[in-house]
Amino acid sequence: MHALIERYLEYVRVEKRLAARTVELYSLDLQKLSSLADAAPVDLLKVENHHIRRWVAHMHSAGRSGRGIALILSGWRGFYTWLGREGKVNSNPVQDVRTPKMAKPLPKALSVDDSVQLAGFHSETDDPWLEARDAAITELLYSCGLRVAELTGLDVVASRDARGWVDLQAAEVHVLGKGSKRRSVPVGRHAVTALQAWLAVRDVGPDSASPATKTADKRDGSDQAALFIGRHGTRLTAQSIWQRLRKRSLQAGLPAPVHPHMLRHSFASHVLQSSSDLRAVQELLGHANISTTQVYTRLDFQHLAKAYDAAHPRAKLKRD
């Protein structure tokens, strides 16, 4: 069985070209499967559906999350599918096994006050070039609810090859979302002002860059089309935006660090609280299915429940 597992891992590594980390996780999952089979005891080639169900129940009672179990079952299912193609088993014992129901955690959203505090924050310590850029990024994320990949794909102007761009005159941002679907989202006036301030200094470069560095940036590796660029003129990465937003949120005095998707959640929650128009929020976020957007109705109810508990004279009595 050890040889079969090694052959399968070689198959997913070479023929399926899975990432090294994925192959490593598959290896760990199959080691667990082998250990469970040894303890049963049962030959891996003779594992049946009831064995898998029992092991799933055991993992669940031991505290393994539904998501973790689902990932393990996915690795096991792929292994037995391959064994079937190799003629080693007649059926896949994992095929009809369901994972325990997974509780869907609410997305983390900032309060309106915290969102306004972050968006209105101005750093006195950062380079003015970096401050203008980071302020525009923060305003645009919260104003439009963009995914970080959509933000990094924005260009200064529209072109045939552009993944996205901002039209300041029309106060709209055009992005290429998931599934290569394009959408347009209105840009708030504060975000427009921040973007205008950023574009006014974008081509100047940070104060820390020497004239020689700036010249080299424009010659090698620079991205003249990108809306948001780094110190060396290259398109800003998602990781850089995560790091800068985290730093900015802590500088602004927020109780916890903020990441880009948290601003997307905040945008959706606050628009829904104000308008109650779920379909509009779906369109603004670029969700293919309304069910994806409905999670924000839970956020909205959470907001209402807190308001009720804080304001209603009999709220505490009722909850008790």
QUIDA-V951886 format. One line per field, one symbol per residue. burial: b if it has 16 or more other C-alpha atoms within 10 Angstrom, else e. Layout:
# QUIDA-V951886
burial: ???
This chain:
# QUIDA-V951886
burial: eeeebeebbeebbeeeeeeeeebeebbebbeebbebbeeeeeebbebeeebbbebbeeebeeeebbeebbebbebbbbbbbbbeeeeebebbbbbeeebeeeeeeebbbbeeebbeebbebbbeeeebbbbbbbbbbbbbbbbbbbbbebbbbbbbeeeeebbbbbebeeebbbbbbeeeeeebbbbeeebbebbebbbeebeebbeeeeeeebeebeeeebbebbbbbbbbbbbbbbeebbebbbebbeebeeeebbbbbbbbbbbbbbbbbeeeebeebbbbbbbeeeeebebbbebbeeeeeeeeeeeeeeeeeeee
